[in-house]
């Protein structure tokens, strides 16, 4: 009888599932079976079947909802493919958002980047004229927060939500529409937010992650529609501009040819050995104004006439306003001439409509690197040919500045040769080495730290970065060597150089050393220290042999045993000396007994509690980590050295 009843209930459950019954109806099958007296394994089978049916119903419902969502997205994509009226497509998207999420109102707002506001463009289900005309500042209200942060935000109860900035006009419009729950997602083109798509209800509700994802997908389509319309408009405008440009190109060809001939003359001047003053003079005579040349730091290099300036430039290509009196704003580092007035602002007409006096500035560049600037004054305006000539003069000036840099590089080569001779044969001609150093401004008789720098970046690049530490810098034995006057911290040097070259830099250091033989010996020790750091898997770090503890003691040429023992056991030695105790003996017995308290107390002939008390005192003096393996090894080696010395 039970088996027949269970089968009947299972068949009933299948019929309900096929008819699309509600979860309550499906759950009622188990209640009916239990009320009819069904129990045991049969009732358990019915319960499992009901649970499975509920899962099936949820899955089917989710699939149907997803099918409806995909249909809406496909329809939206079709609308975009046949885009003719942007507003019609946006209205369709907003309407679909309202239908799919089952909300009372849906709407879309667009950002006004110049005004810093976002305003409602399309609505569906809205009945309030005040709401349809509302404007939100960036960061104001839920929509302003979405537009500012480019993240979705959902509020179950708008007026009770404190996560965003409430303002009177926004709250009044939301209250006039009668909205309570609001969900907003950004309309984004790449990383730029152009607006917000909303779904809102007049009663409190929670928006599920699936609803947020669906609204975000619709927002993506809306953003594409807006961007496509803007691209069509810009394409039409570009075609019109191209037609206009085509009619004027012929007139510019002759002027450009004349500018090219003048540029060739300037280049010939450089090739014949001319300097910056000659180039500035030739340019001033052609353009009929004052010319000044400045380096990247604003230092004047050449001047003809009375131009204003300097005009600092940046490799970022953005103008920088200089507030200091008598200074002008920077030019964009694009090699293009930019007009400015005498006060340093962009040149324009004055209040009476008369043109103000203009100056022109052009960045001097080698690739992306800004080498300096050219300034032209005394010209109210420049024709296209003259402007092009002025810009080409920046190229010629860049060439001259690069030639100056080559001379400086040759000097660096001389420094490298001195360093190589110093480290290879320090005793061959010490006086000659000292004289060569003096000619380069390096006093080899003064104390210097010797740094050996190793990295995977090109050595010349690393040497250039290391030149900030002064002294003598060069490449020796496939490594960058620095003789730095004054004390330096090798770990900090490694960090700074690593940041400069964007790669790990290992720095071994020795010194300070005074005198040529001592510097050569310090270099050998610094090189061993650098190799040891790499062998210890400490690439990117910096240290001296003293920093390496007993490893440094083994590597160093000057092995100061007393200083090493004091650095490890000093607090214990001082305590025993002041108190007349023998903590050092207790420490020795403890390690000799294999760190066994029982054996240590036998060696010392004291109670085990006494050993514990003494070792507690040792921990106070040496630190709680004194028994860590690495620290314990240092202490045992220091104890052995102390015992051997005695």
C-alpha positions, 0 to 999 in steps of 0.5 A, spaced: 500 500 500 505 504 501 509 503 495 502 505 491 501 511 495 508 513 494 508 512 486 502 516 486 505 522 489 511 522 485 506 522 479 502 528 482 509 531 483 511 530 475 504 533 473 505 539 477 512 540 475 510 539 467 504 544 468 509 550 471 506 549 478 508 554 484 513 552 489 508 552 494 504 547 490 510 542 489 511 543 497 504 541 498 505 534 495 510 532 501 505 535 506 499 531 503 503 524 503 505 525 510 497 527 512 495 521 508 499 516 513 505 515 508 512 514 512 518 510 512 522 510 506 516 512 502 515 518 505 523 520 505 523 518 497 517 523 496 521 528 500 527 527 496 523 528 489 519 534 492 526 537 493 529 535 486 522 538 483 523 545 486 531 545 484 528 543 477 523 549 477 528 554 479 533 552 474 527 552 469 525 559 471 532 562 471 533 559 464 527 562 462 529 569 465 536 569 462 532 567 455 528 573 455 534 577 457 538 575 451 532 576 447 532 583 449 540 584 448 539 581 441 534 586 440 538 592 442 544 589 438 539 589 432 537 596 433 544 598 434 546 595 427 540 599 424 542 606 428 538 612 425 535 615 431 540 615 437 534 618 441 529 612 439 535 607 440 536 610 447 528 610 449 528 602 446 534 601 451 530 604 457 524 601 456 527 594 455 530 595 462 524 597 465 520 591 463 526 586 464 527 588 471 519 589 473 520 596 475 516 602 475 521 607 472 527 607 468 531 613 465 538 615 463 542 621 464 548 623 460 555 627 463 556 634 461 564 634 462 565 641 461 559 643 467 561 637 471 554 635 471 549 629 469 542 630 466 536 626 465 536 624 457 531 619 456 525 616 461 520 611 461 514 610 466 516 617 469 510 622 471 514 628 474 516 634 470 521 636 475 524 629 475 525 629 468 529 636 468 533 634 474 541 635 474 546 632 478 553 634 480 558 629 480 558 626 487 551 628 488 545 623 489 546 616 487 547 618 480 552 623 481 556 618 485 555 612 480 558 618 474 564 619 479 566 613 481 564 608 475 561 603 479 554 600 480 550 603 486 543 600 489 539 603 494 533 599 497 531 606 500 534 612 497 532 617 503 535 613 508 541 611 504 547 615 507 552 613 502 551 618 498 551 626 498 543 628 498 542 635 496 535 639 496 534 639 488 535 632 487 531 629 493 525 634 491 525 631 484 526 624 487 520 625 492 516 628 486 516 622 482 515 618 488 521 613 488 524 609 493 529 604 491 534 606 485 539 602 482 544 606 477 550 603 473 555 607 469 555 608 461 562 607 460 567 608 454 573 604 456 575 608 462 571 614 461 564 614 464 559 618 459 552 617 463 548 613 468 542 608 466 537 607 472 532 602 474 527 605 480 521 602 484 516 606 488 517 601 493 523 598 497 526 592 494 533 589 493 536 589 487 539 582 485 546 581 482 543 578 476 539 584 475 545 589 476 549 585 471 543 585 466 542 593 467 550 593 466 549 590 459 544 594 457 548 600 459 554 597 455 549 597 449 547 604 450 554 607 451 555 604 444 549 607 441 551 614 443 559 613 441 556 610 434 552 617 433 558 621 436 563 617 431 558 619 425 558 626 427 565 627 428 566 623 421 562 628 417 565 634 420 572 630 419 570 630 411 568 637 411 575 639 414 579 635 409 575 638 403 577 645 406 584 643 407 585 640 400 584 647 397 589 650 402 595 645 401 597 647 394 598 654 397 603 651 403 607 647 399 611 653 396 612 656 403 614 649 406 620 649 401 622 656 403 622 653 410 626 647 408 631 651 404 633 655 410 633 649 415 638 646 410 642 653 411 642 652 419 644 645 418 650 647 414 652 652 419 652 646 424 656 642 420 661 647 419 662 648 426 658 653 428 655 654 435 649 656 439 650 663 438 651 663 431 645 659 430 641 664 434 644 669 430 642 666 423 635 665 426 634 672 429 636 675 422 631 670 418 625 671 423 627 679 425 626 678 432 630 676 439 632 669 440 634 666 446 636 658 447 635 655 454 637 648 457 632 644 460 633 647 467 632 654 464 639 656 464 641 661 458 645 658 453 645 663 447 642 670 446 641 675 440 636 681 442 632 682 448 627 676 448 623 674 454 624 667 458 626 662 460 620 657 458 620 651 462 618 645 458 616 638 460 616 631 457 609 630 458 607 635 453 602 639 458 603 646 459 605 649 466 603 655 468 609 659 472 607 664 477 614 667 478 614 674 476 617 675 469 616 668 467 612 665 462 608 658 462 611 652 459 610 650 452 608 643 450 614 638 449 612 637 442 617 641 438 611 646 436 611 653 437 606 656 442 605 663 442 604 667 449 604 674 451 609 678 455 605 676 462 606 669 461 599 667 459 596 665 452 597 670 447 590 674 445 587 680 444 586 685 449 580 689 452 580 694 446 580 688 441 588 690 439 593 685 439 598 684 445 605 683 444 607 676 443 613 671 444 614 664 441 617 658 445 619 652 442 621 645 445 628 643 443 627 635 443 631 629 442 625 623 441 621 624 447 627 627 451 626 635 452 633 638 452 631 645 452 627 651 449 627 656 444 624 663 445 622 668 439 620 675 441 618 681 437 614 678 432 606 679 433 605 673 428 608 668 424 606 665 417 606 658 416 613 658 413 616 662 418 613 658 424 616 651 421 623 654 420 622 656 427 620 649 429 626 646 425 631 651 428 629 647 435 631 640 431 638 644 429 639 646 436 637 639 439 643 636 434 648 641 437 646 640 445 647 632 443 654 634 440 655 637 447 653 631 451 658 627 446 663 631 449 661 630 456 660 622 455 668 622 452 670 625 459 666 620 462 670 615 458 676 618 461 674 617 468 673 610 467 680 609 464 682 612 471 678 608 475 680 602 471 688 603 472 687 605 479 684 598 481 688 594 476 695 597 478 695 601 484 702 601 485 705 602 478 704 610 478 701 613 484 703 620 483 700 620 476 694 617 478 693 622 484 694 627 478 689 625 473 684 624 479 686 632 481 685 634 473 678 631 474 676 634 480 677 627 484 681 627 491 684 620 491 687 622 498 681 623 501 676 618 504 672 614 499 667 609 500 668 603 494 661 601 492 661 595 487 654 595 483 651 588 480 645 588 476 642 585 469 641 592 466 646 595 461 652 597 465 652 604 462 645 605 464 647 603 471 653 607 471 649 613 469 644 612 475 650 611 480 653 618 478 649 621 483 653 619 488 659 623 485 666 621 486 669 617 481 664 612 477 666 607 471 665 600 469 671 595 471 671 587 471 664 587 468 661 591 474 659 598 476 664 601 481 663 607 485 668 611 489 663 615 493 666 621 498 663 621 505 659 615 508 653 612 504 649 606 506 649 601 501 642 598 502 639 605 501 644 605 495 641 599 492 634 601 493 635 608 490 639 605 484 634 599 483 628 604 483 632 609 478 633 603 473 627 599 474 631 592 476 634 589 482 641 592 484 646 589 488 651 593 492 657 591 496 661 596 499 667 597 503 671 603 506 671 608 507 678 608 505 684 613 504 689 612 499 690 609 492 693 602 495 687 602 500 682 604 495 684 598 491 684 593 497 677 596 499 674 594 492 677 587 492 673 587 499 667 590 496 667 585 490 667 579 494 661 582 498 657 583 492 658 576 490 657 573 497 650 577 497 648 574 490 650 567 493 646 568 499 640 569 494 640 577 496 640 580 490 637 587 490 640 588 497 646 592 499 651 591 505 658 591 507 662 585 510 661 587 517 653 587 515 654 580 514 656 578 521 661 572 521 660 571 514 663 578 513 668 576 518 670 570 513 670 575 507 673 581 510 681 582 509 681 586 516 678 581 521 677 584 528 676 579 532 675 583 538 670 587 535 666 581 532 666 578 539 663 584 542 658 586 537 655 579 539 656 578 546 658 585 549 651 585 553 653 579 557 660 580 557 659 587 560 654 584 565 659 579 568 664 584 569 659 589 573 656 584 577 661 579 578 657 573 575 658 568 570 653 568 565 658 567 559 660 560 562 652 558 563 651 560 556 657 556 554 655 550 558 648 550 555 651 550 548 656 545 550 651 540 552 647 540 546 642 546 549 640 541 554 638 544 561 639 537 565 646 536 562 648 544 563 646 544 570 650 537 571 656 541 568 655 547 572 654 543 578 647 548 580 640 546 580 636 546 574 632 552 576 638 556 577 640 555 569 633 557 567 634 563 571 641 565 568 638 563 561 632 568 562 637 573 564 641 572 557 635 573 553 634 579 557 641 582 555 641 579 548 634 579 546 628 573 546 631 571 539 638 569 541 636 561 541 633 562 533 638 557 529 641 563 525 642 567 532 645 561 536 650 560 530 653 567 531 653 566 538 656 559 538 662 562 534 663 568 538 663 564 544 668 559 541 672 565 538 672 568 545 675 562 548 680 561 543 683 568 544 683 567 552 
